[in-house]
């Protein structure tokens, strides 16, 4: 298993639904997302970008 960190810069505030945790309001700023890849790291990153592009315009 591999781990990774993504640095994400938000230029405006967004609402983000995170599974069963619910909805969060993220303010403009820089965030670090840390995760672990059970699949290959490349596939894991592709999945994250597909999920998050709707929220942060990637």
C-alpha positions as CSV (number, residue, x, y, z in Angstrom):
1,X,0.0,0.0,0.0
2,X,1.2,3.5,-0.9
3,X,0.4,6.8,0.8
4,X,0.3,10.2,-0.8
5,X,-0.5,13.9,-0.2
6,X,-2.2,16.3,-2.5
7,X,-1.9,20.1,-2.1
8,X,-5.2,21.7,-3.2
9,X,-5.6,25.5,-3.5
10,X,-9.1,26.8,-3.4
11,X,-9.7,30.2,-5.0
12,X,-13.2,30.5,-3.5
13,X,-15.2,28.8,-0.8
14,X,-17.0,25.6,-1.7
15,X,-19.5,23.2,-0.1
16,X,-18.3,19.6,-0.2
17,X,-20.2,16.4,0.6
18,X,-17.9,13.9,2.3
19,X,-19.6,10.5,2.4
20,X,-21.3,9.8,5.7
21,X,-19.5,12.7,7.4
22,X,-21.9,15.2,5.7
23,X,-21.5,18.6,4.1
24,X,-18.6,20.9,4.8
25,X,-17.9,24.5,3.9
26,X,-14.3,24.9,2.9
27,X,-13.0,28.5,2.8
28,X,-10.6,29.9,0.3
29,X,-7.1,28.7,1.0
30,X,-4.6,25.8,0.7
31,X,-5.5,22.3,1.9
32,X,-3.5,19.1,2.2
33,X,-5.3,15.8,1.4
34,X,-3.6,12.7,2.8
35,X,-4.6,9.3,1.6
36,X,-3.5,5.7,1.1
37,X,-3.8,3.9,-2.2
38,X,-5.0,0.3,-2.1
39,X,-5.0,0.3,-5.9
40,X,-2.1,1.6,-7.9
41,X,-1.2,5.2,-7.0
42,X,-2.0,6.3,-10.6
43,X,-5.5,4.8,-10.5
44,X,-6.2,6.2,-7.0
45,X,-5.2,9.7,-8.2
46,X,-7.4,9.4,-11.3
47,X,-10.4,8.4,-9.1
48,X,-9.8,11.4,-6.8
49,X,-9.6,13.9,-9.7
50,X,-12.8,12.5,-11.2
51,X,-14.6,12.9,-7.9
52,X,-13.2,16.4,-7.0
53,X,-13.3,18.1,-10.4
54,X,-17.0,18.8,-9.8
55,X,-16.1,20.7,-6.6
56,X,-12.9,22.6,-7.4
57,X,-12.6,22.8,-11.1
58,X,-9.7,20.5,-11.8
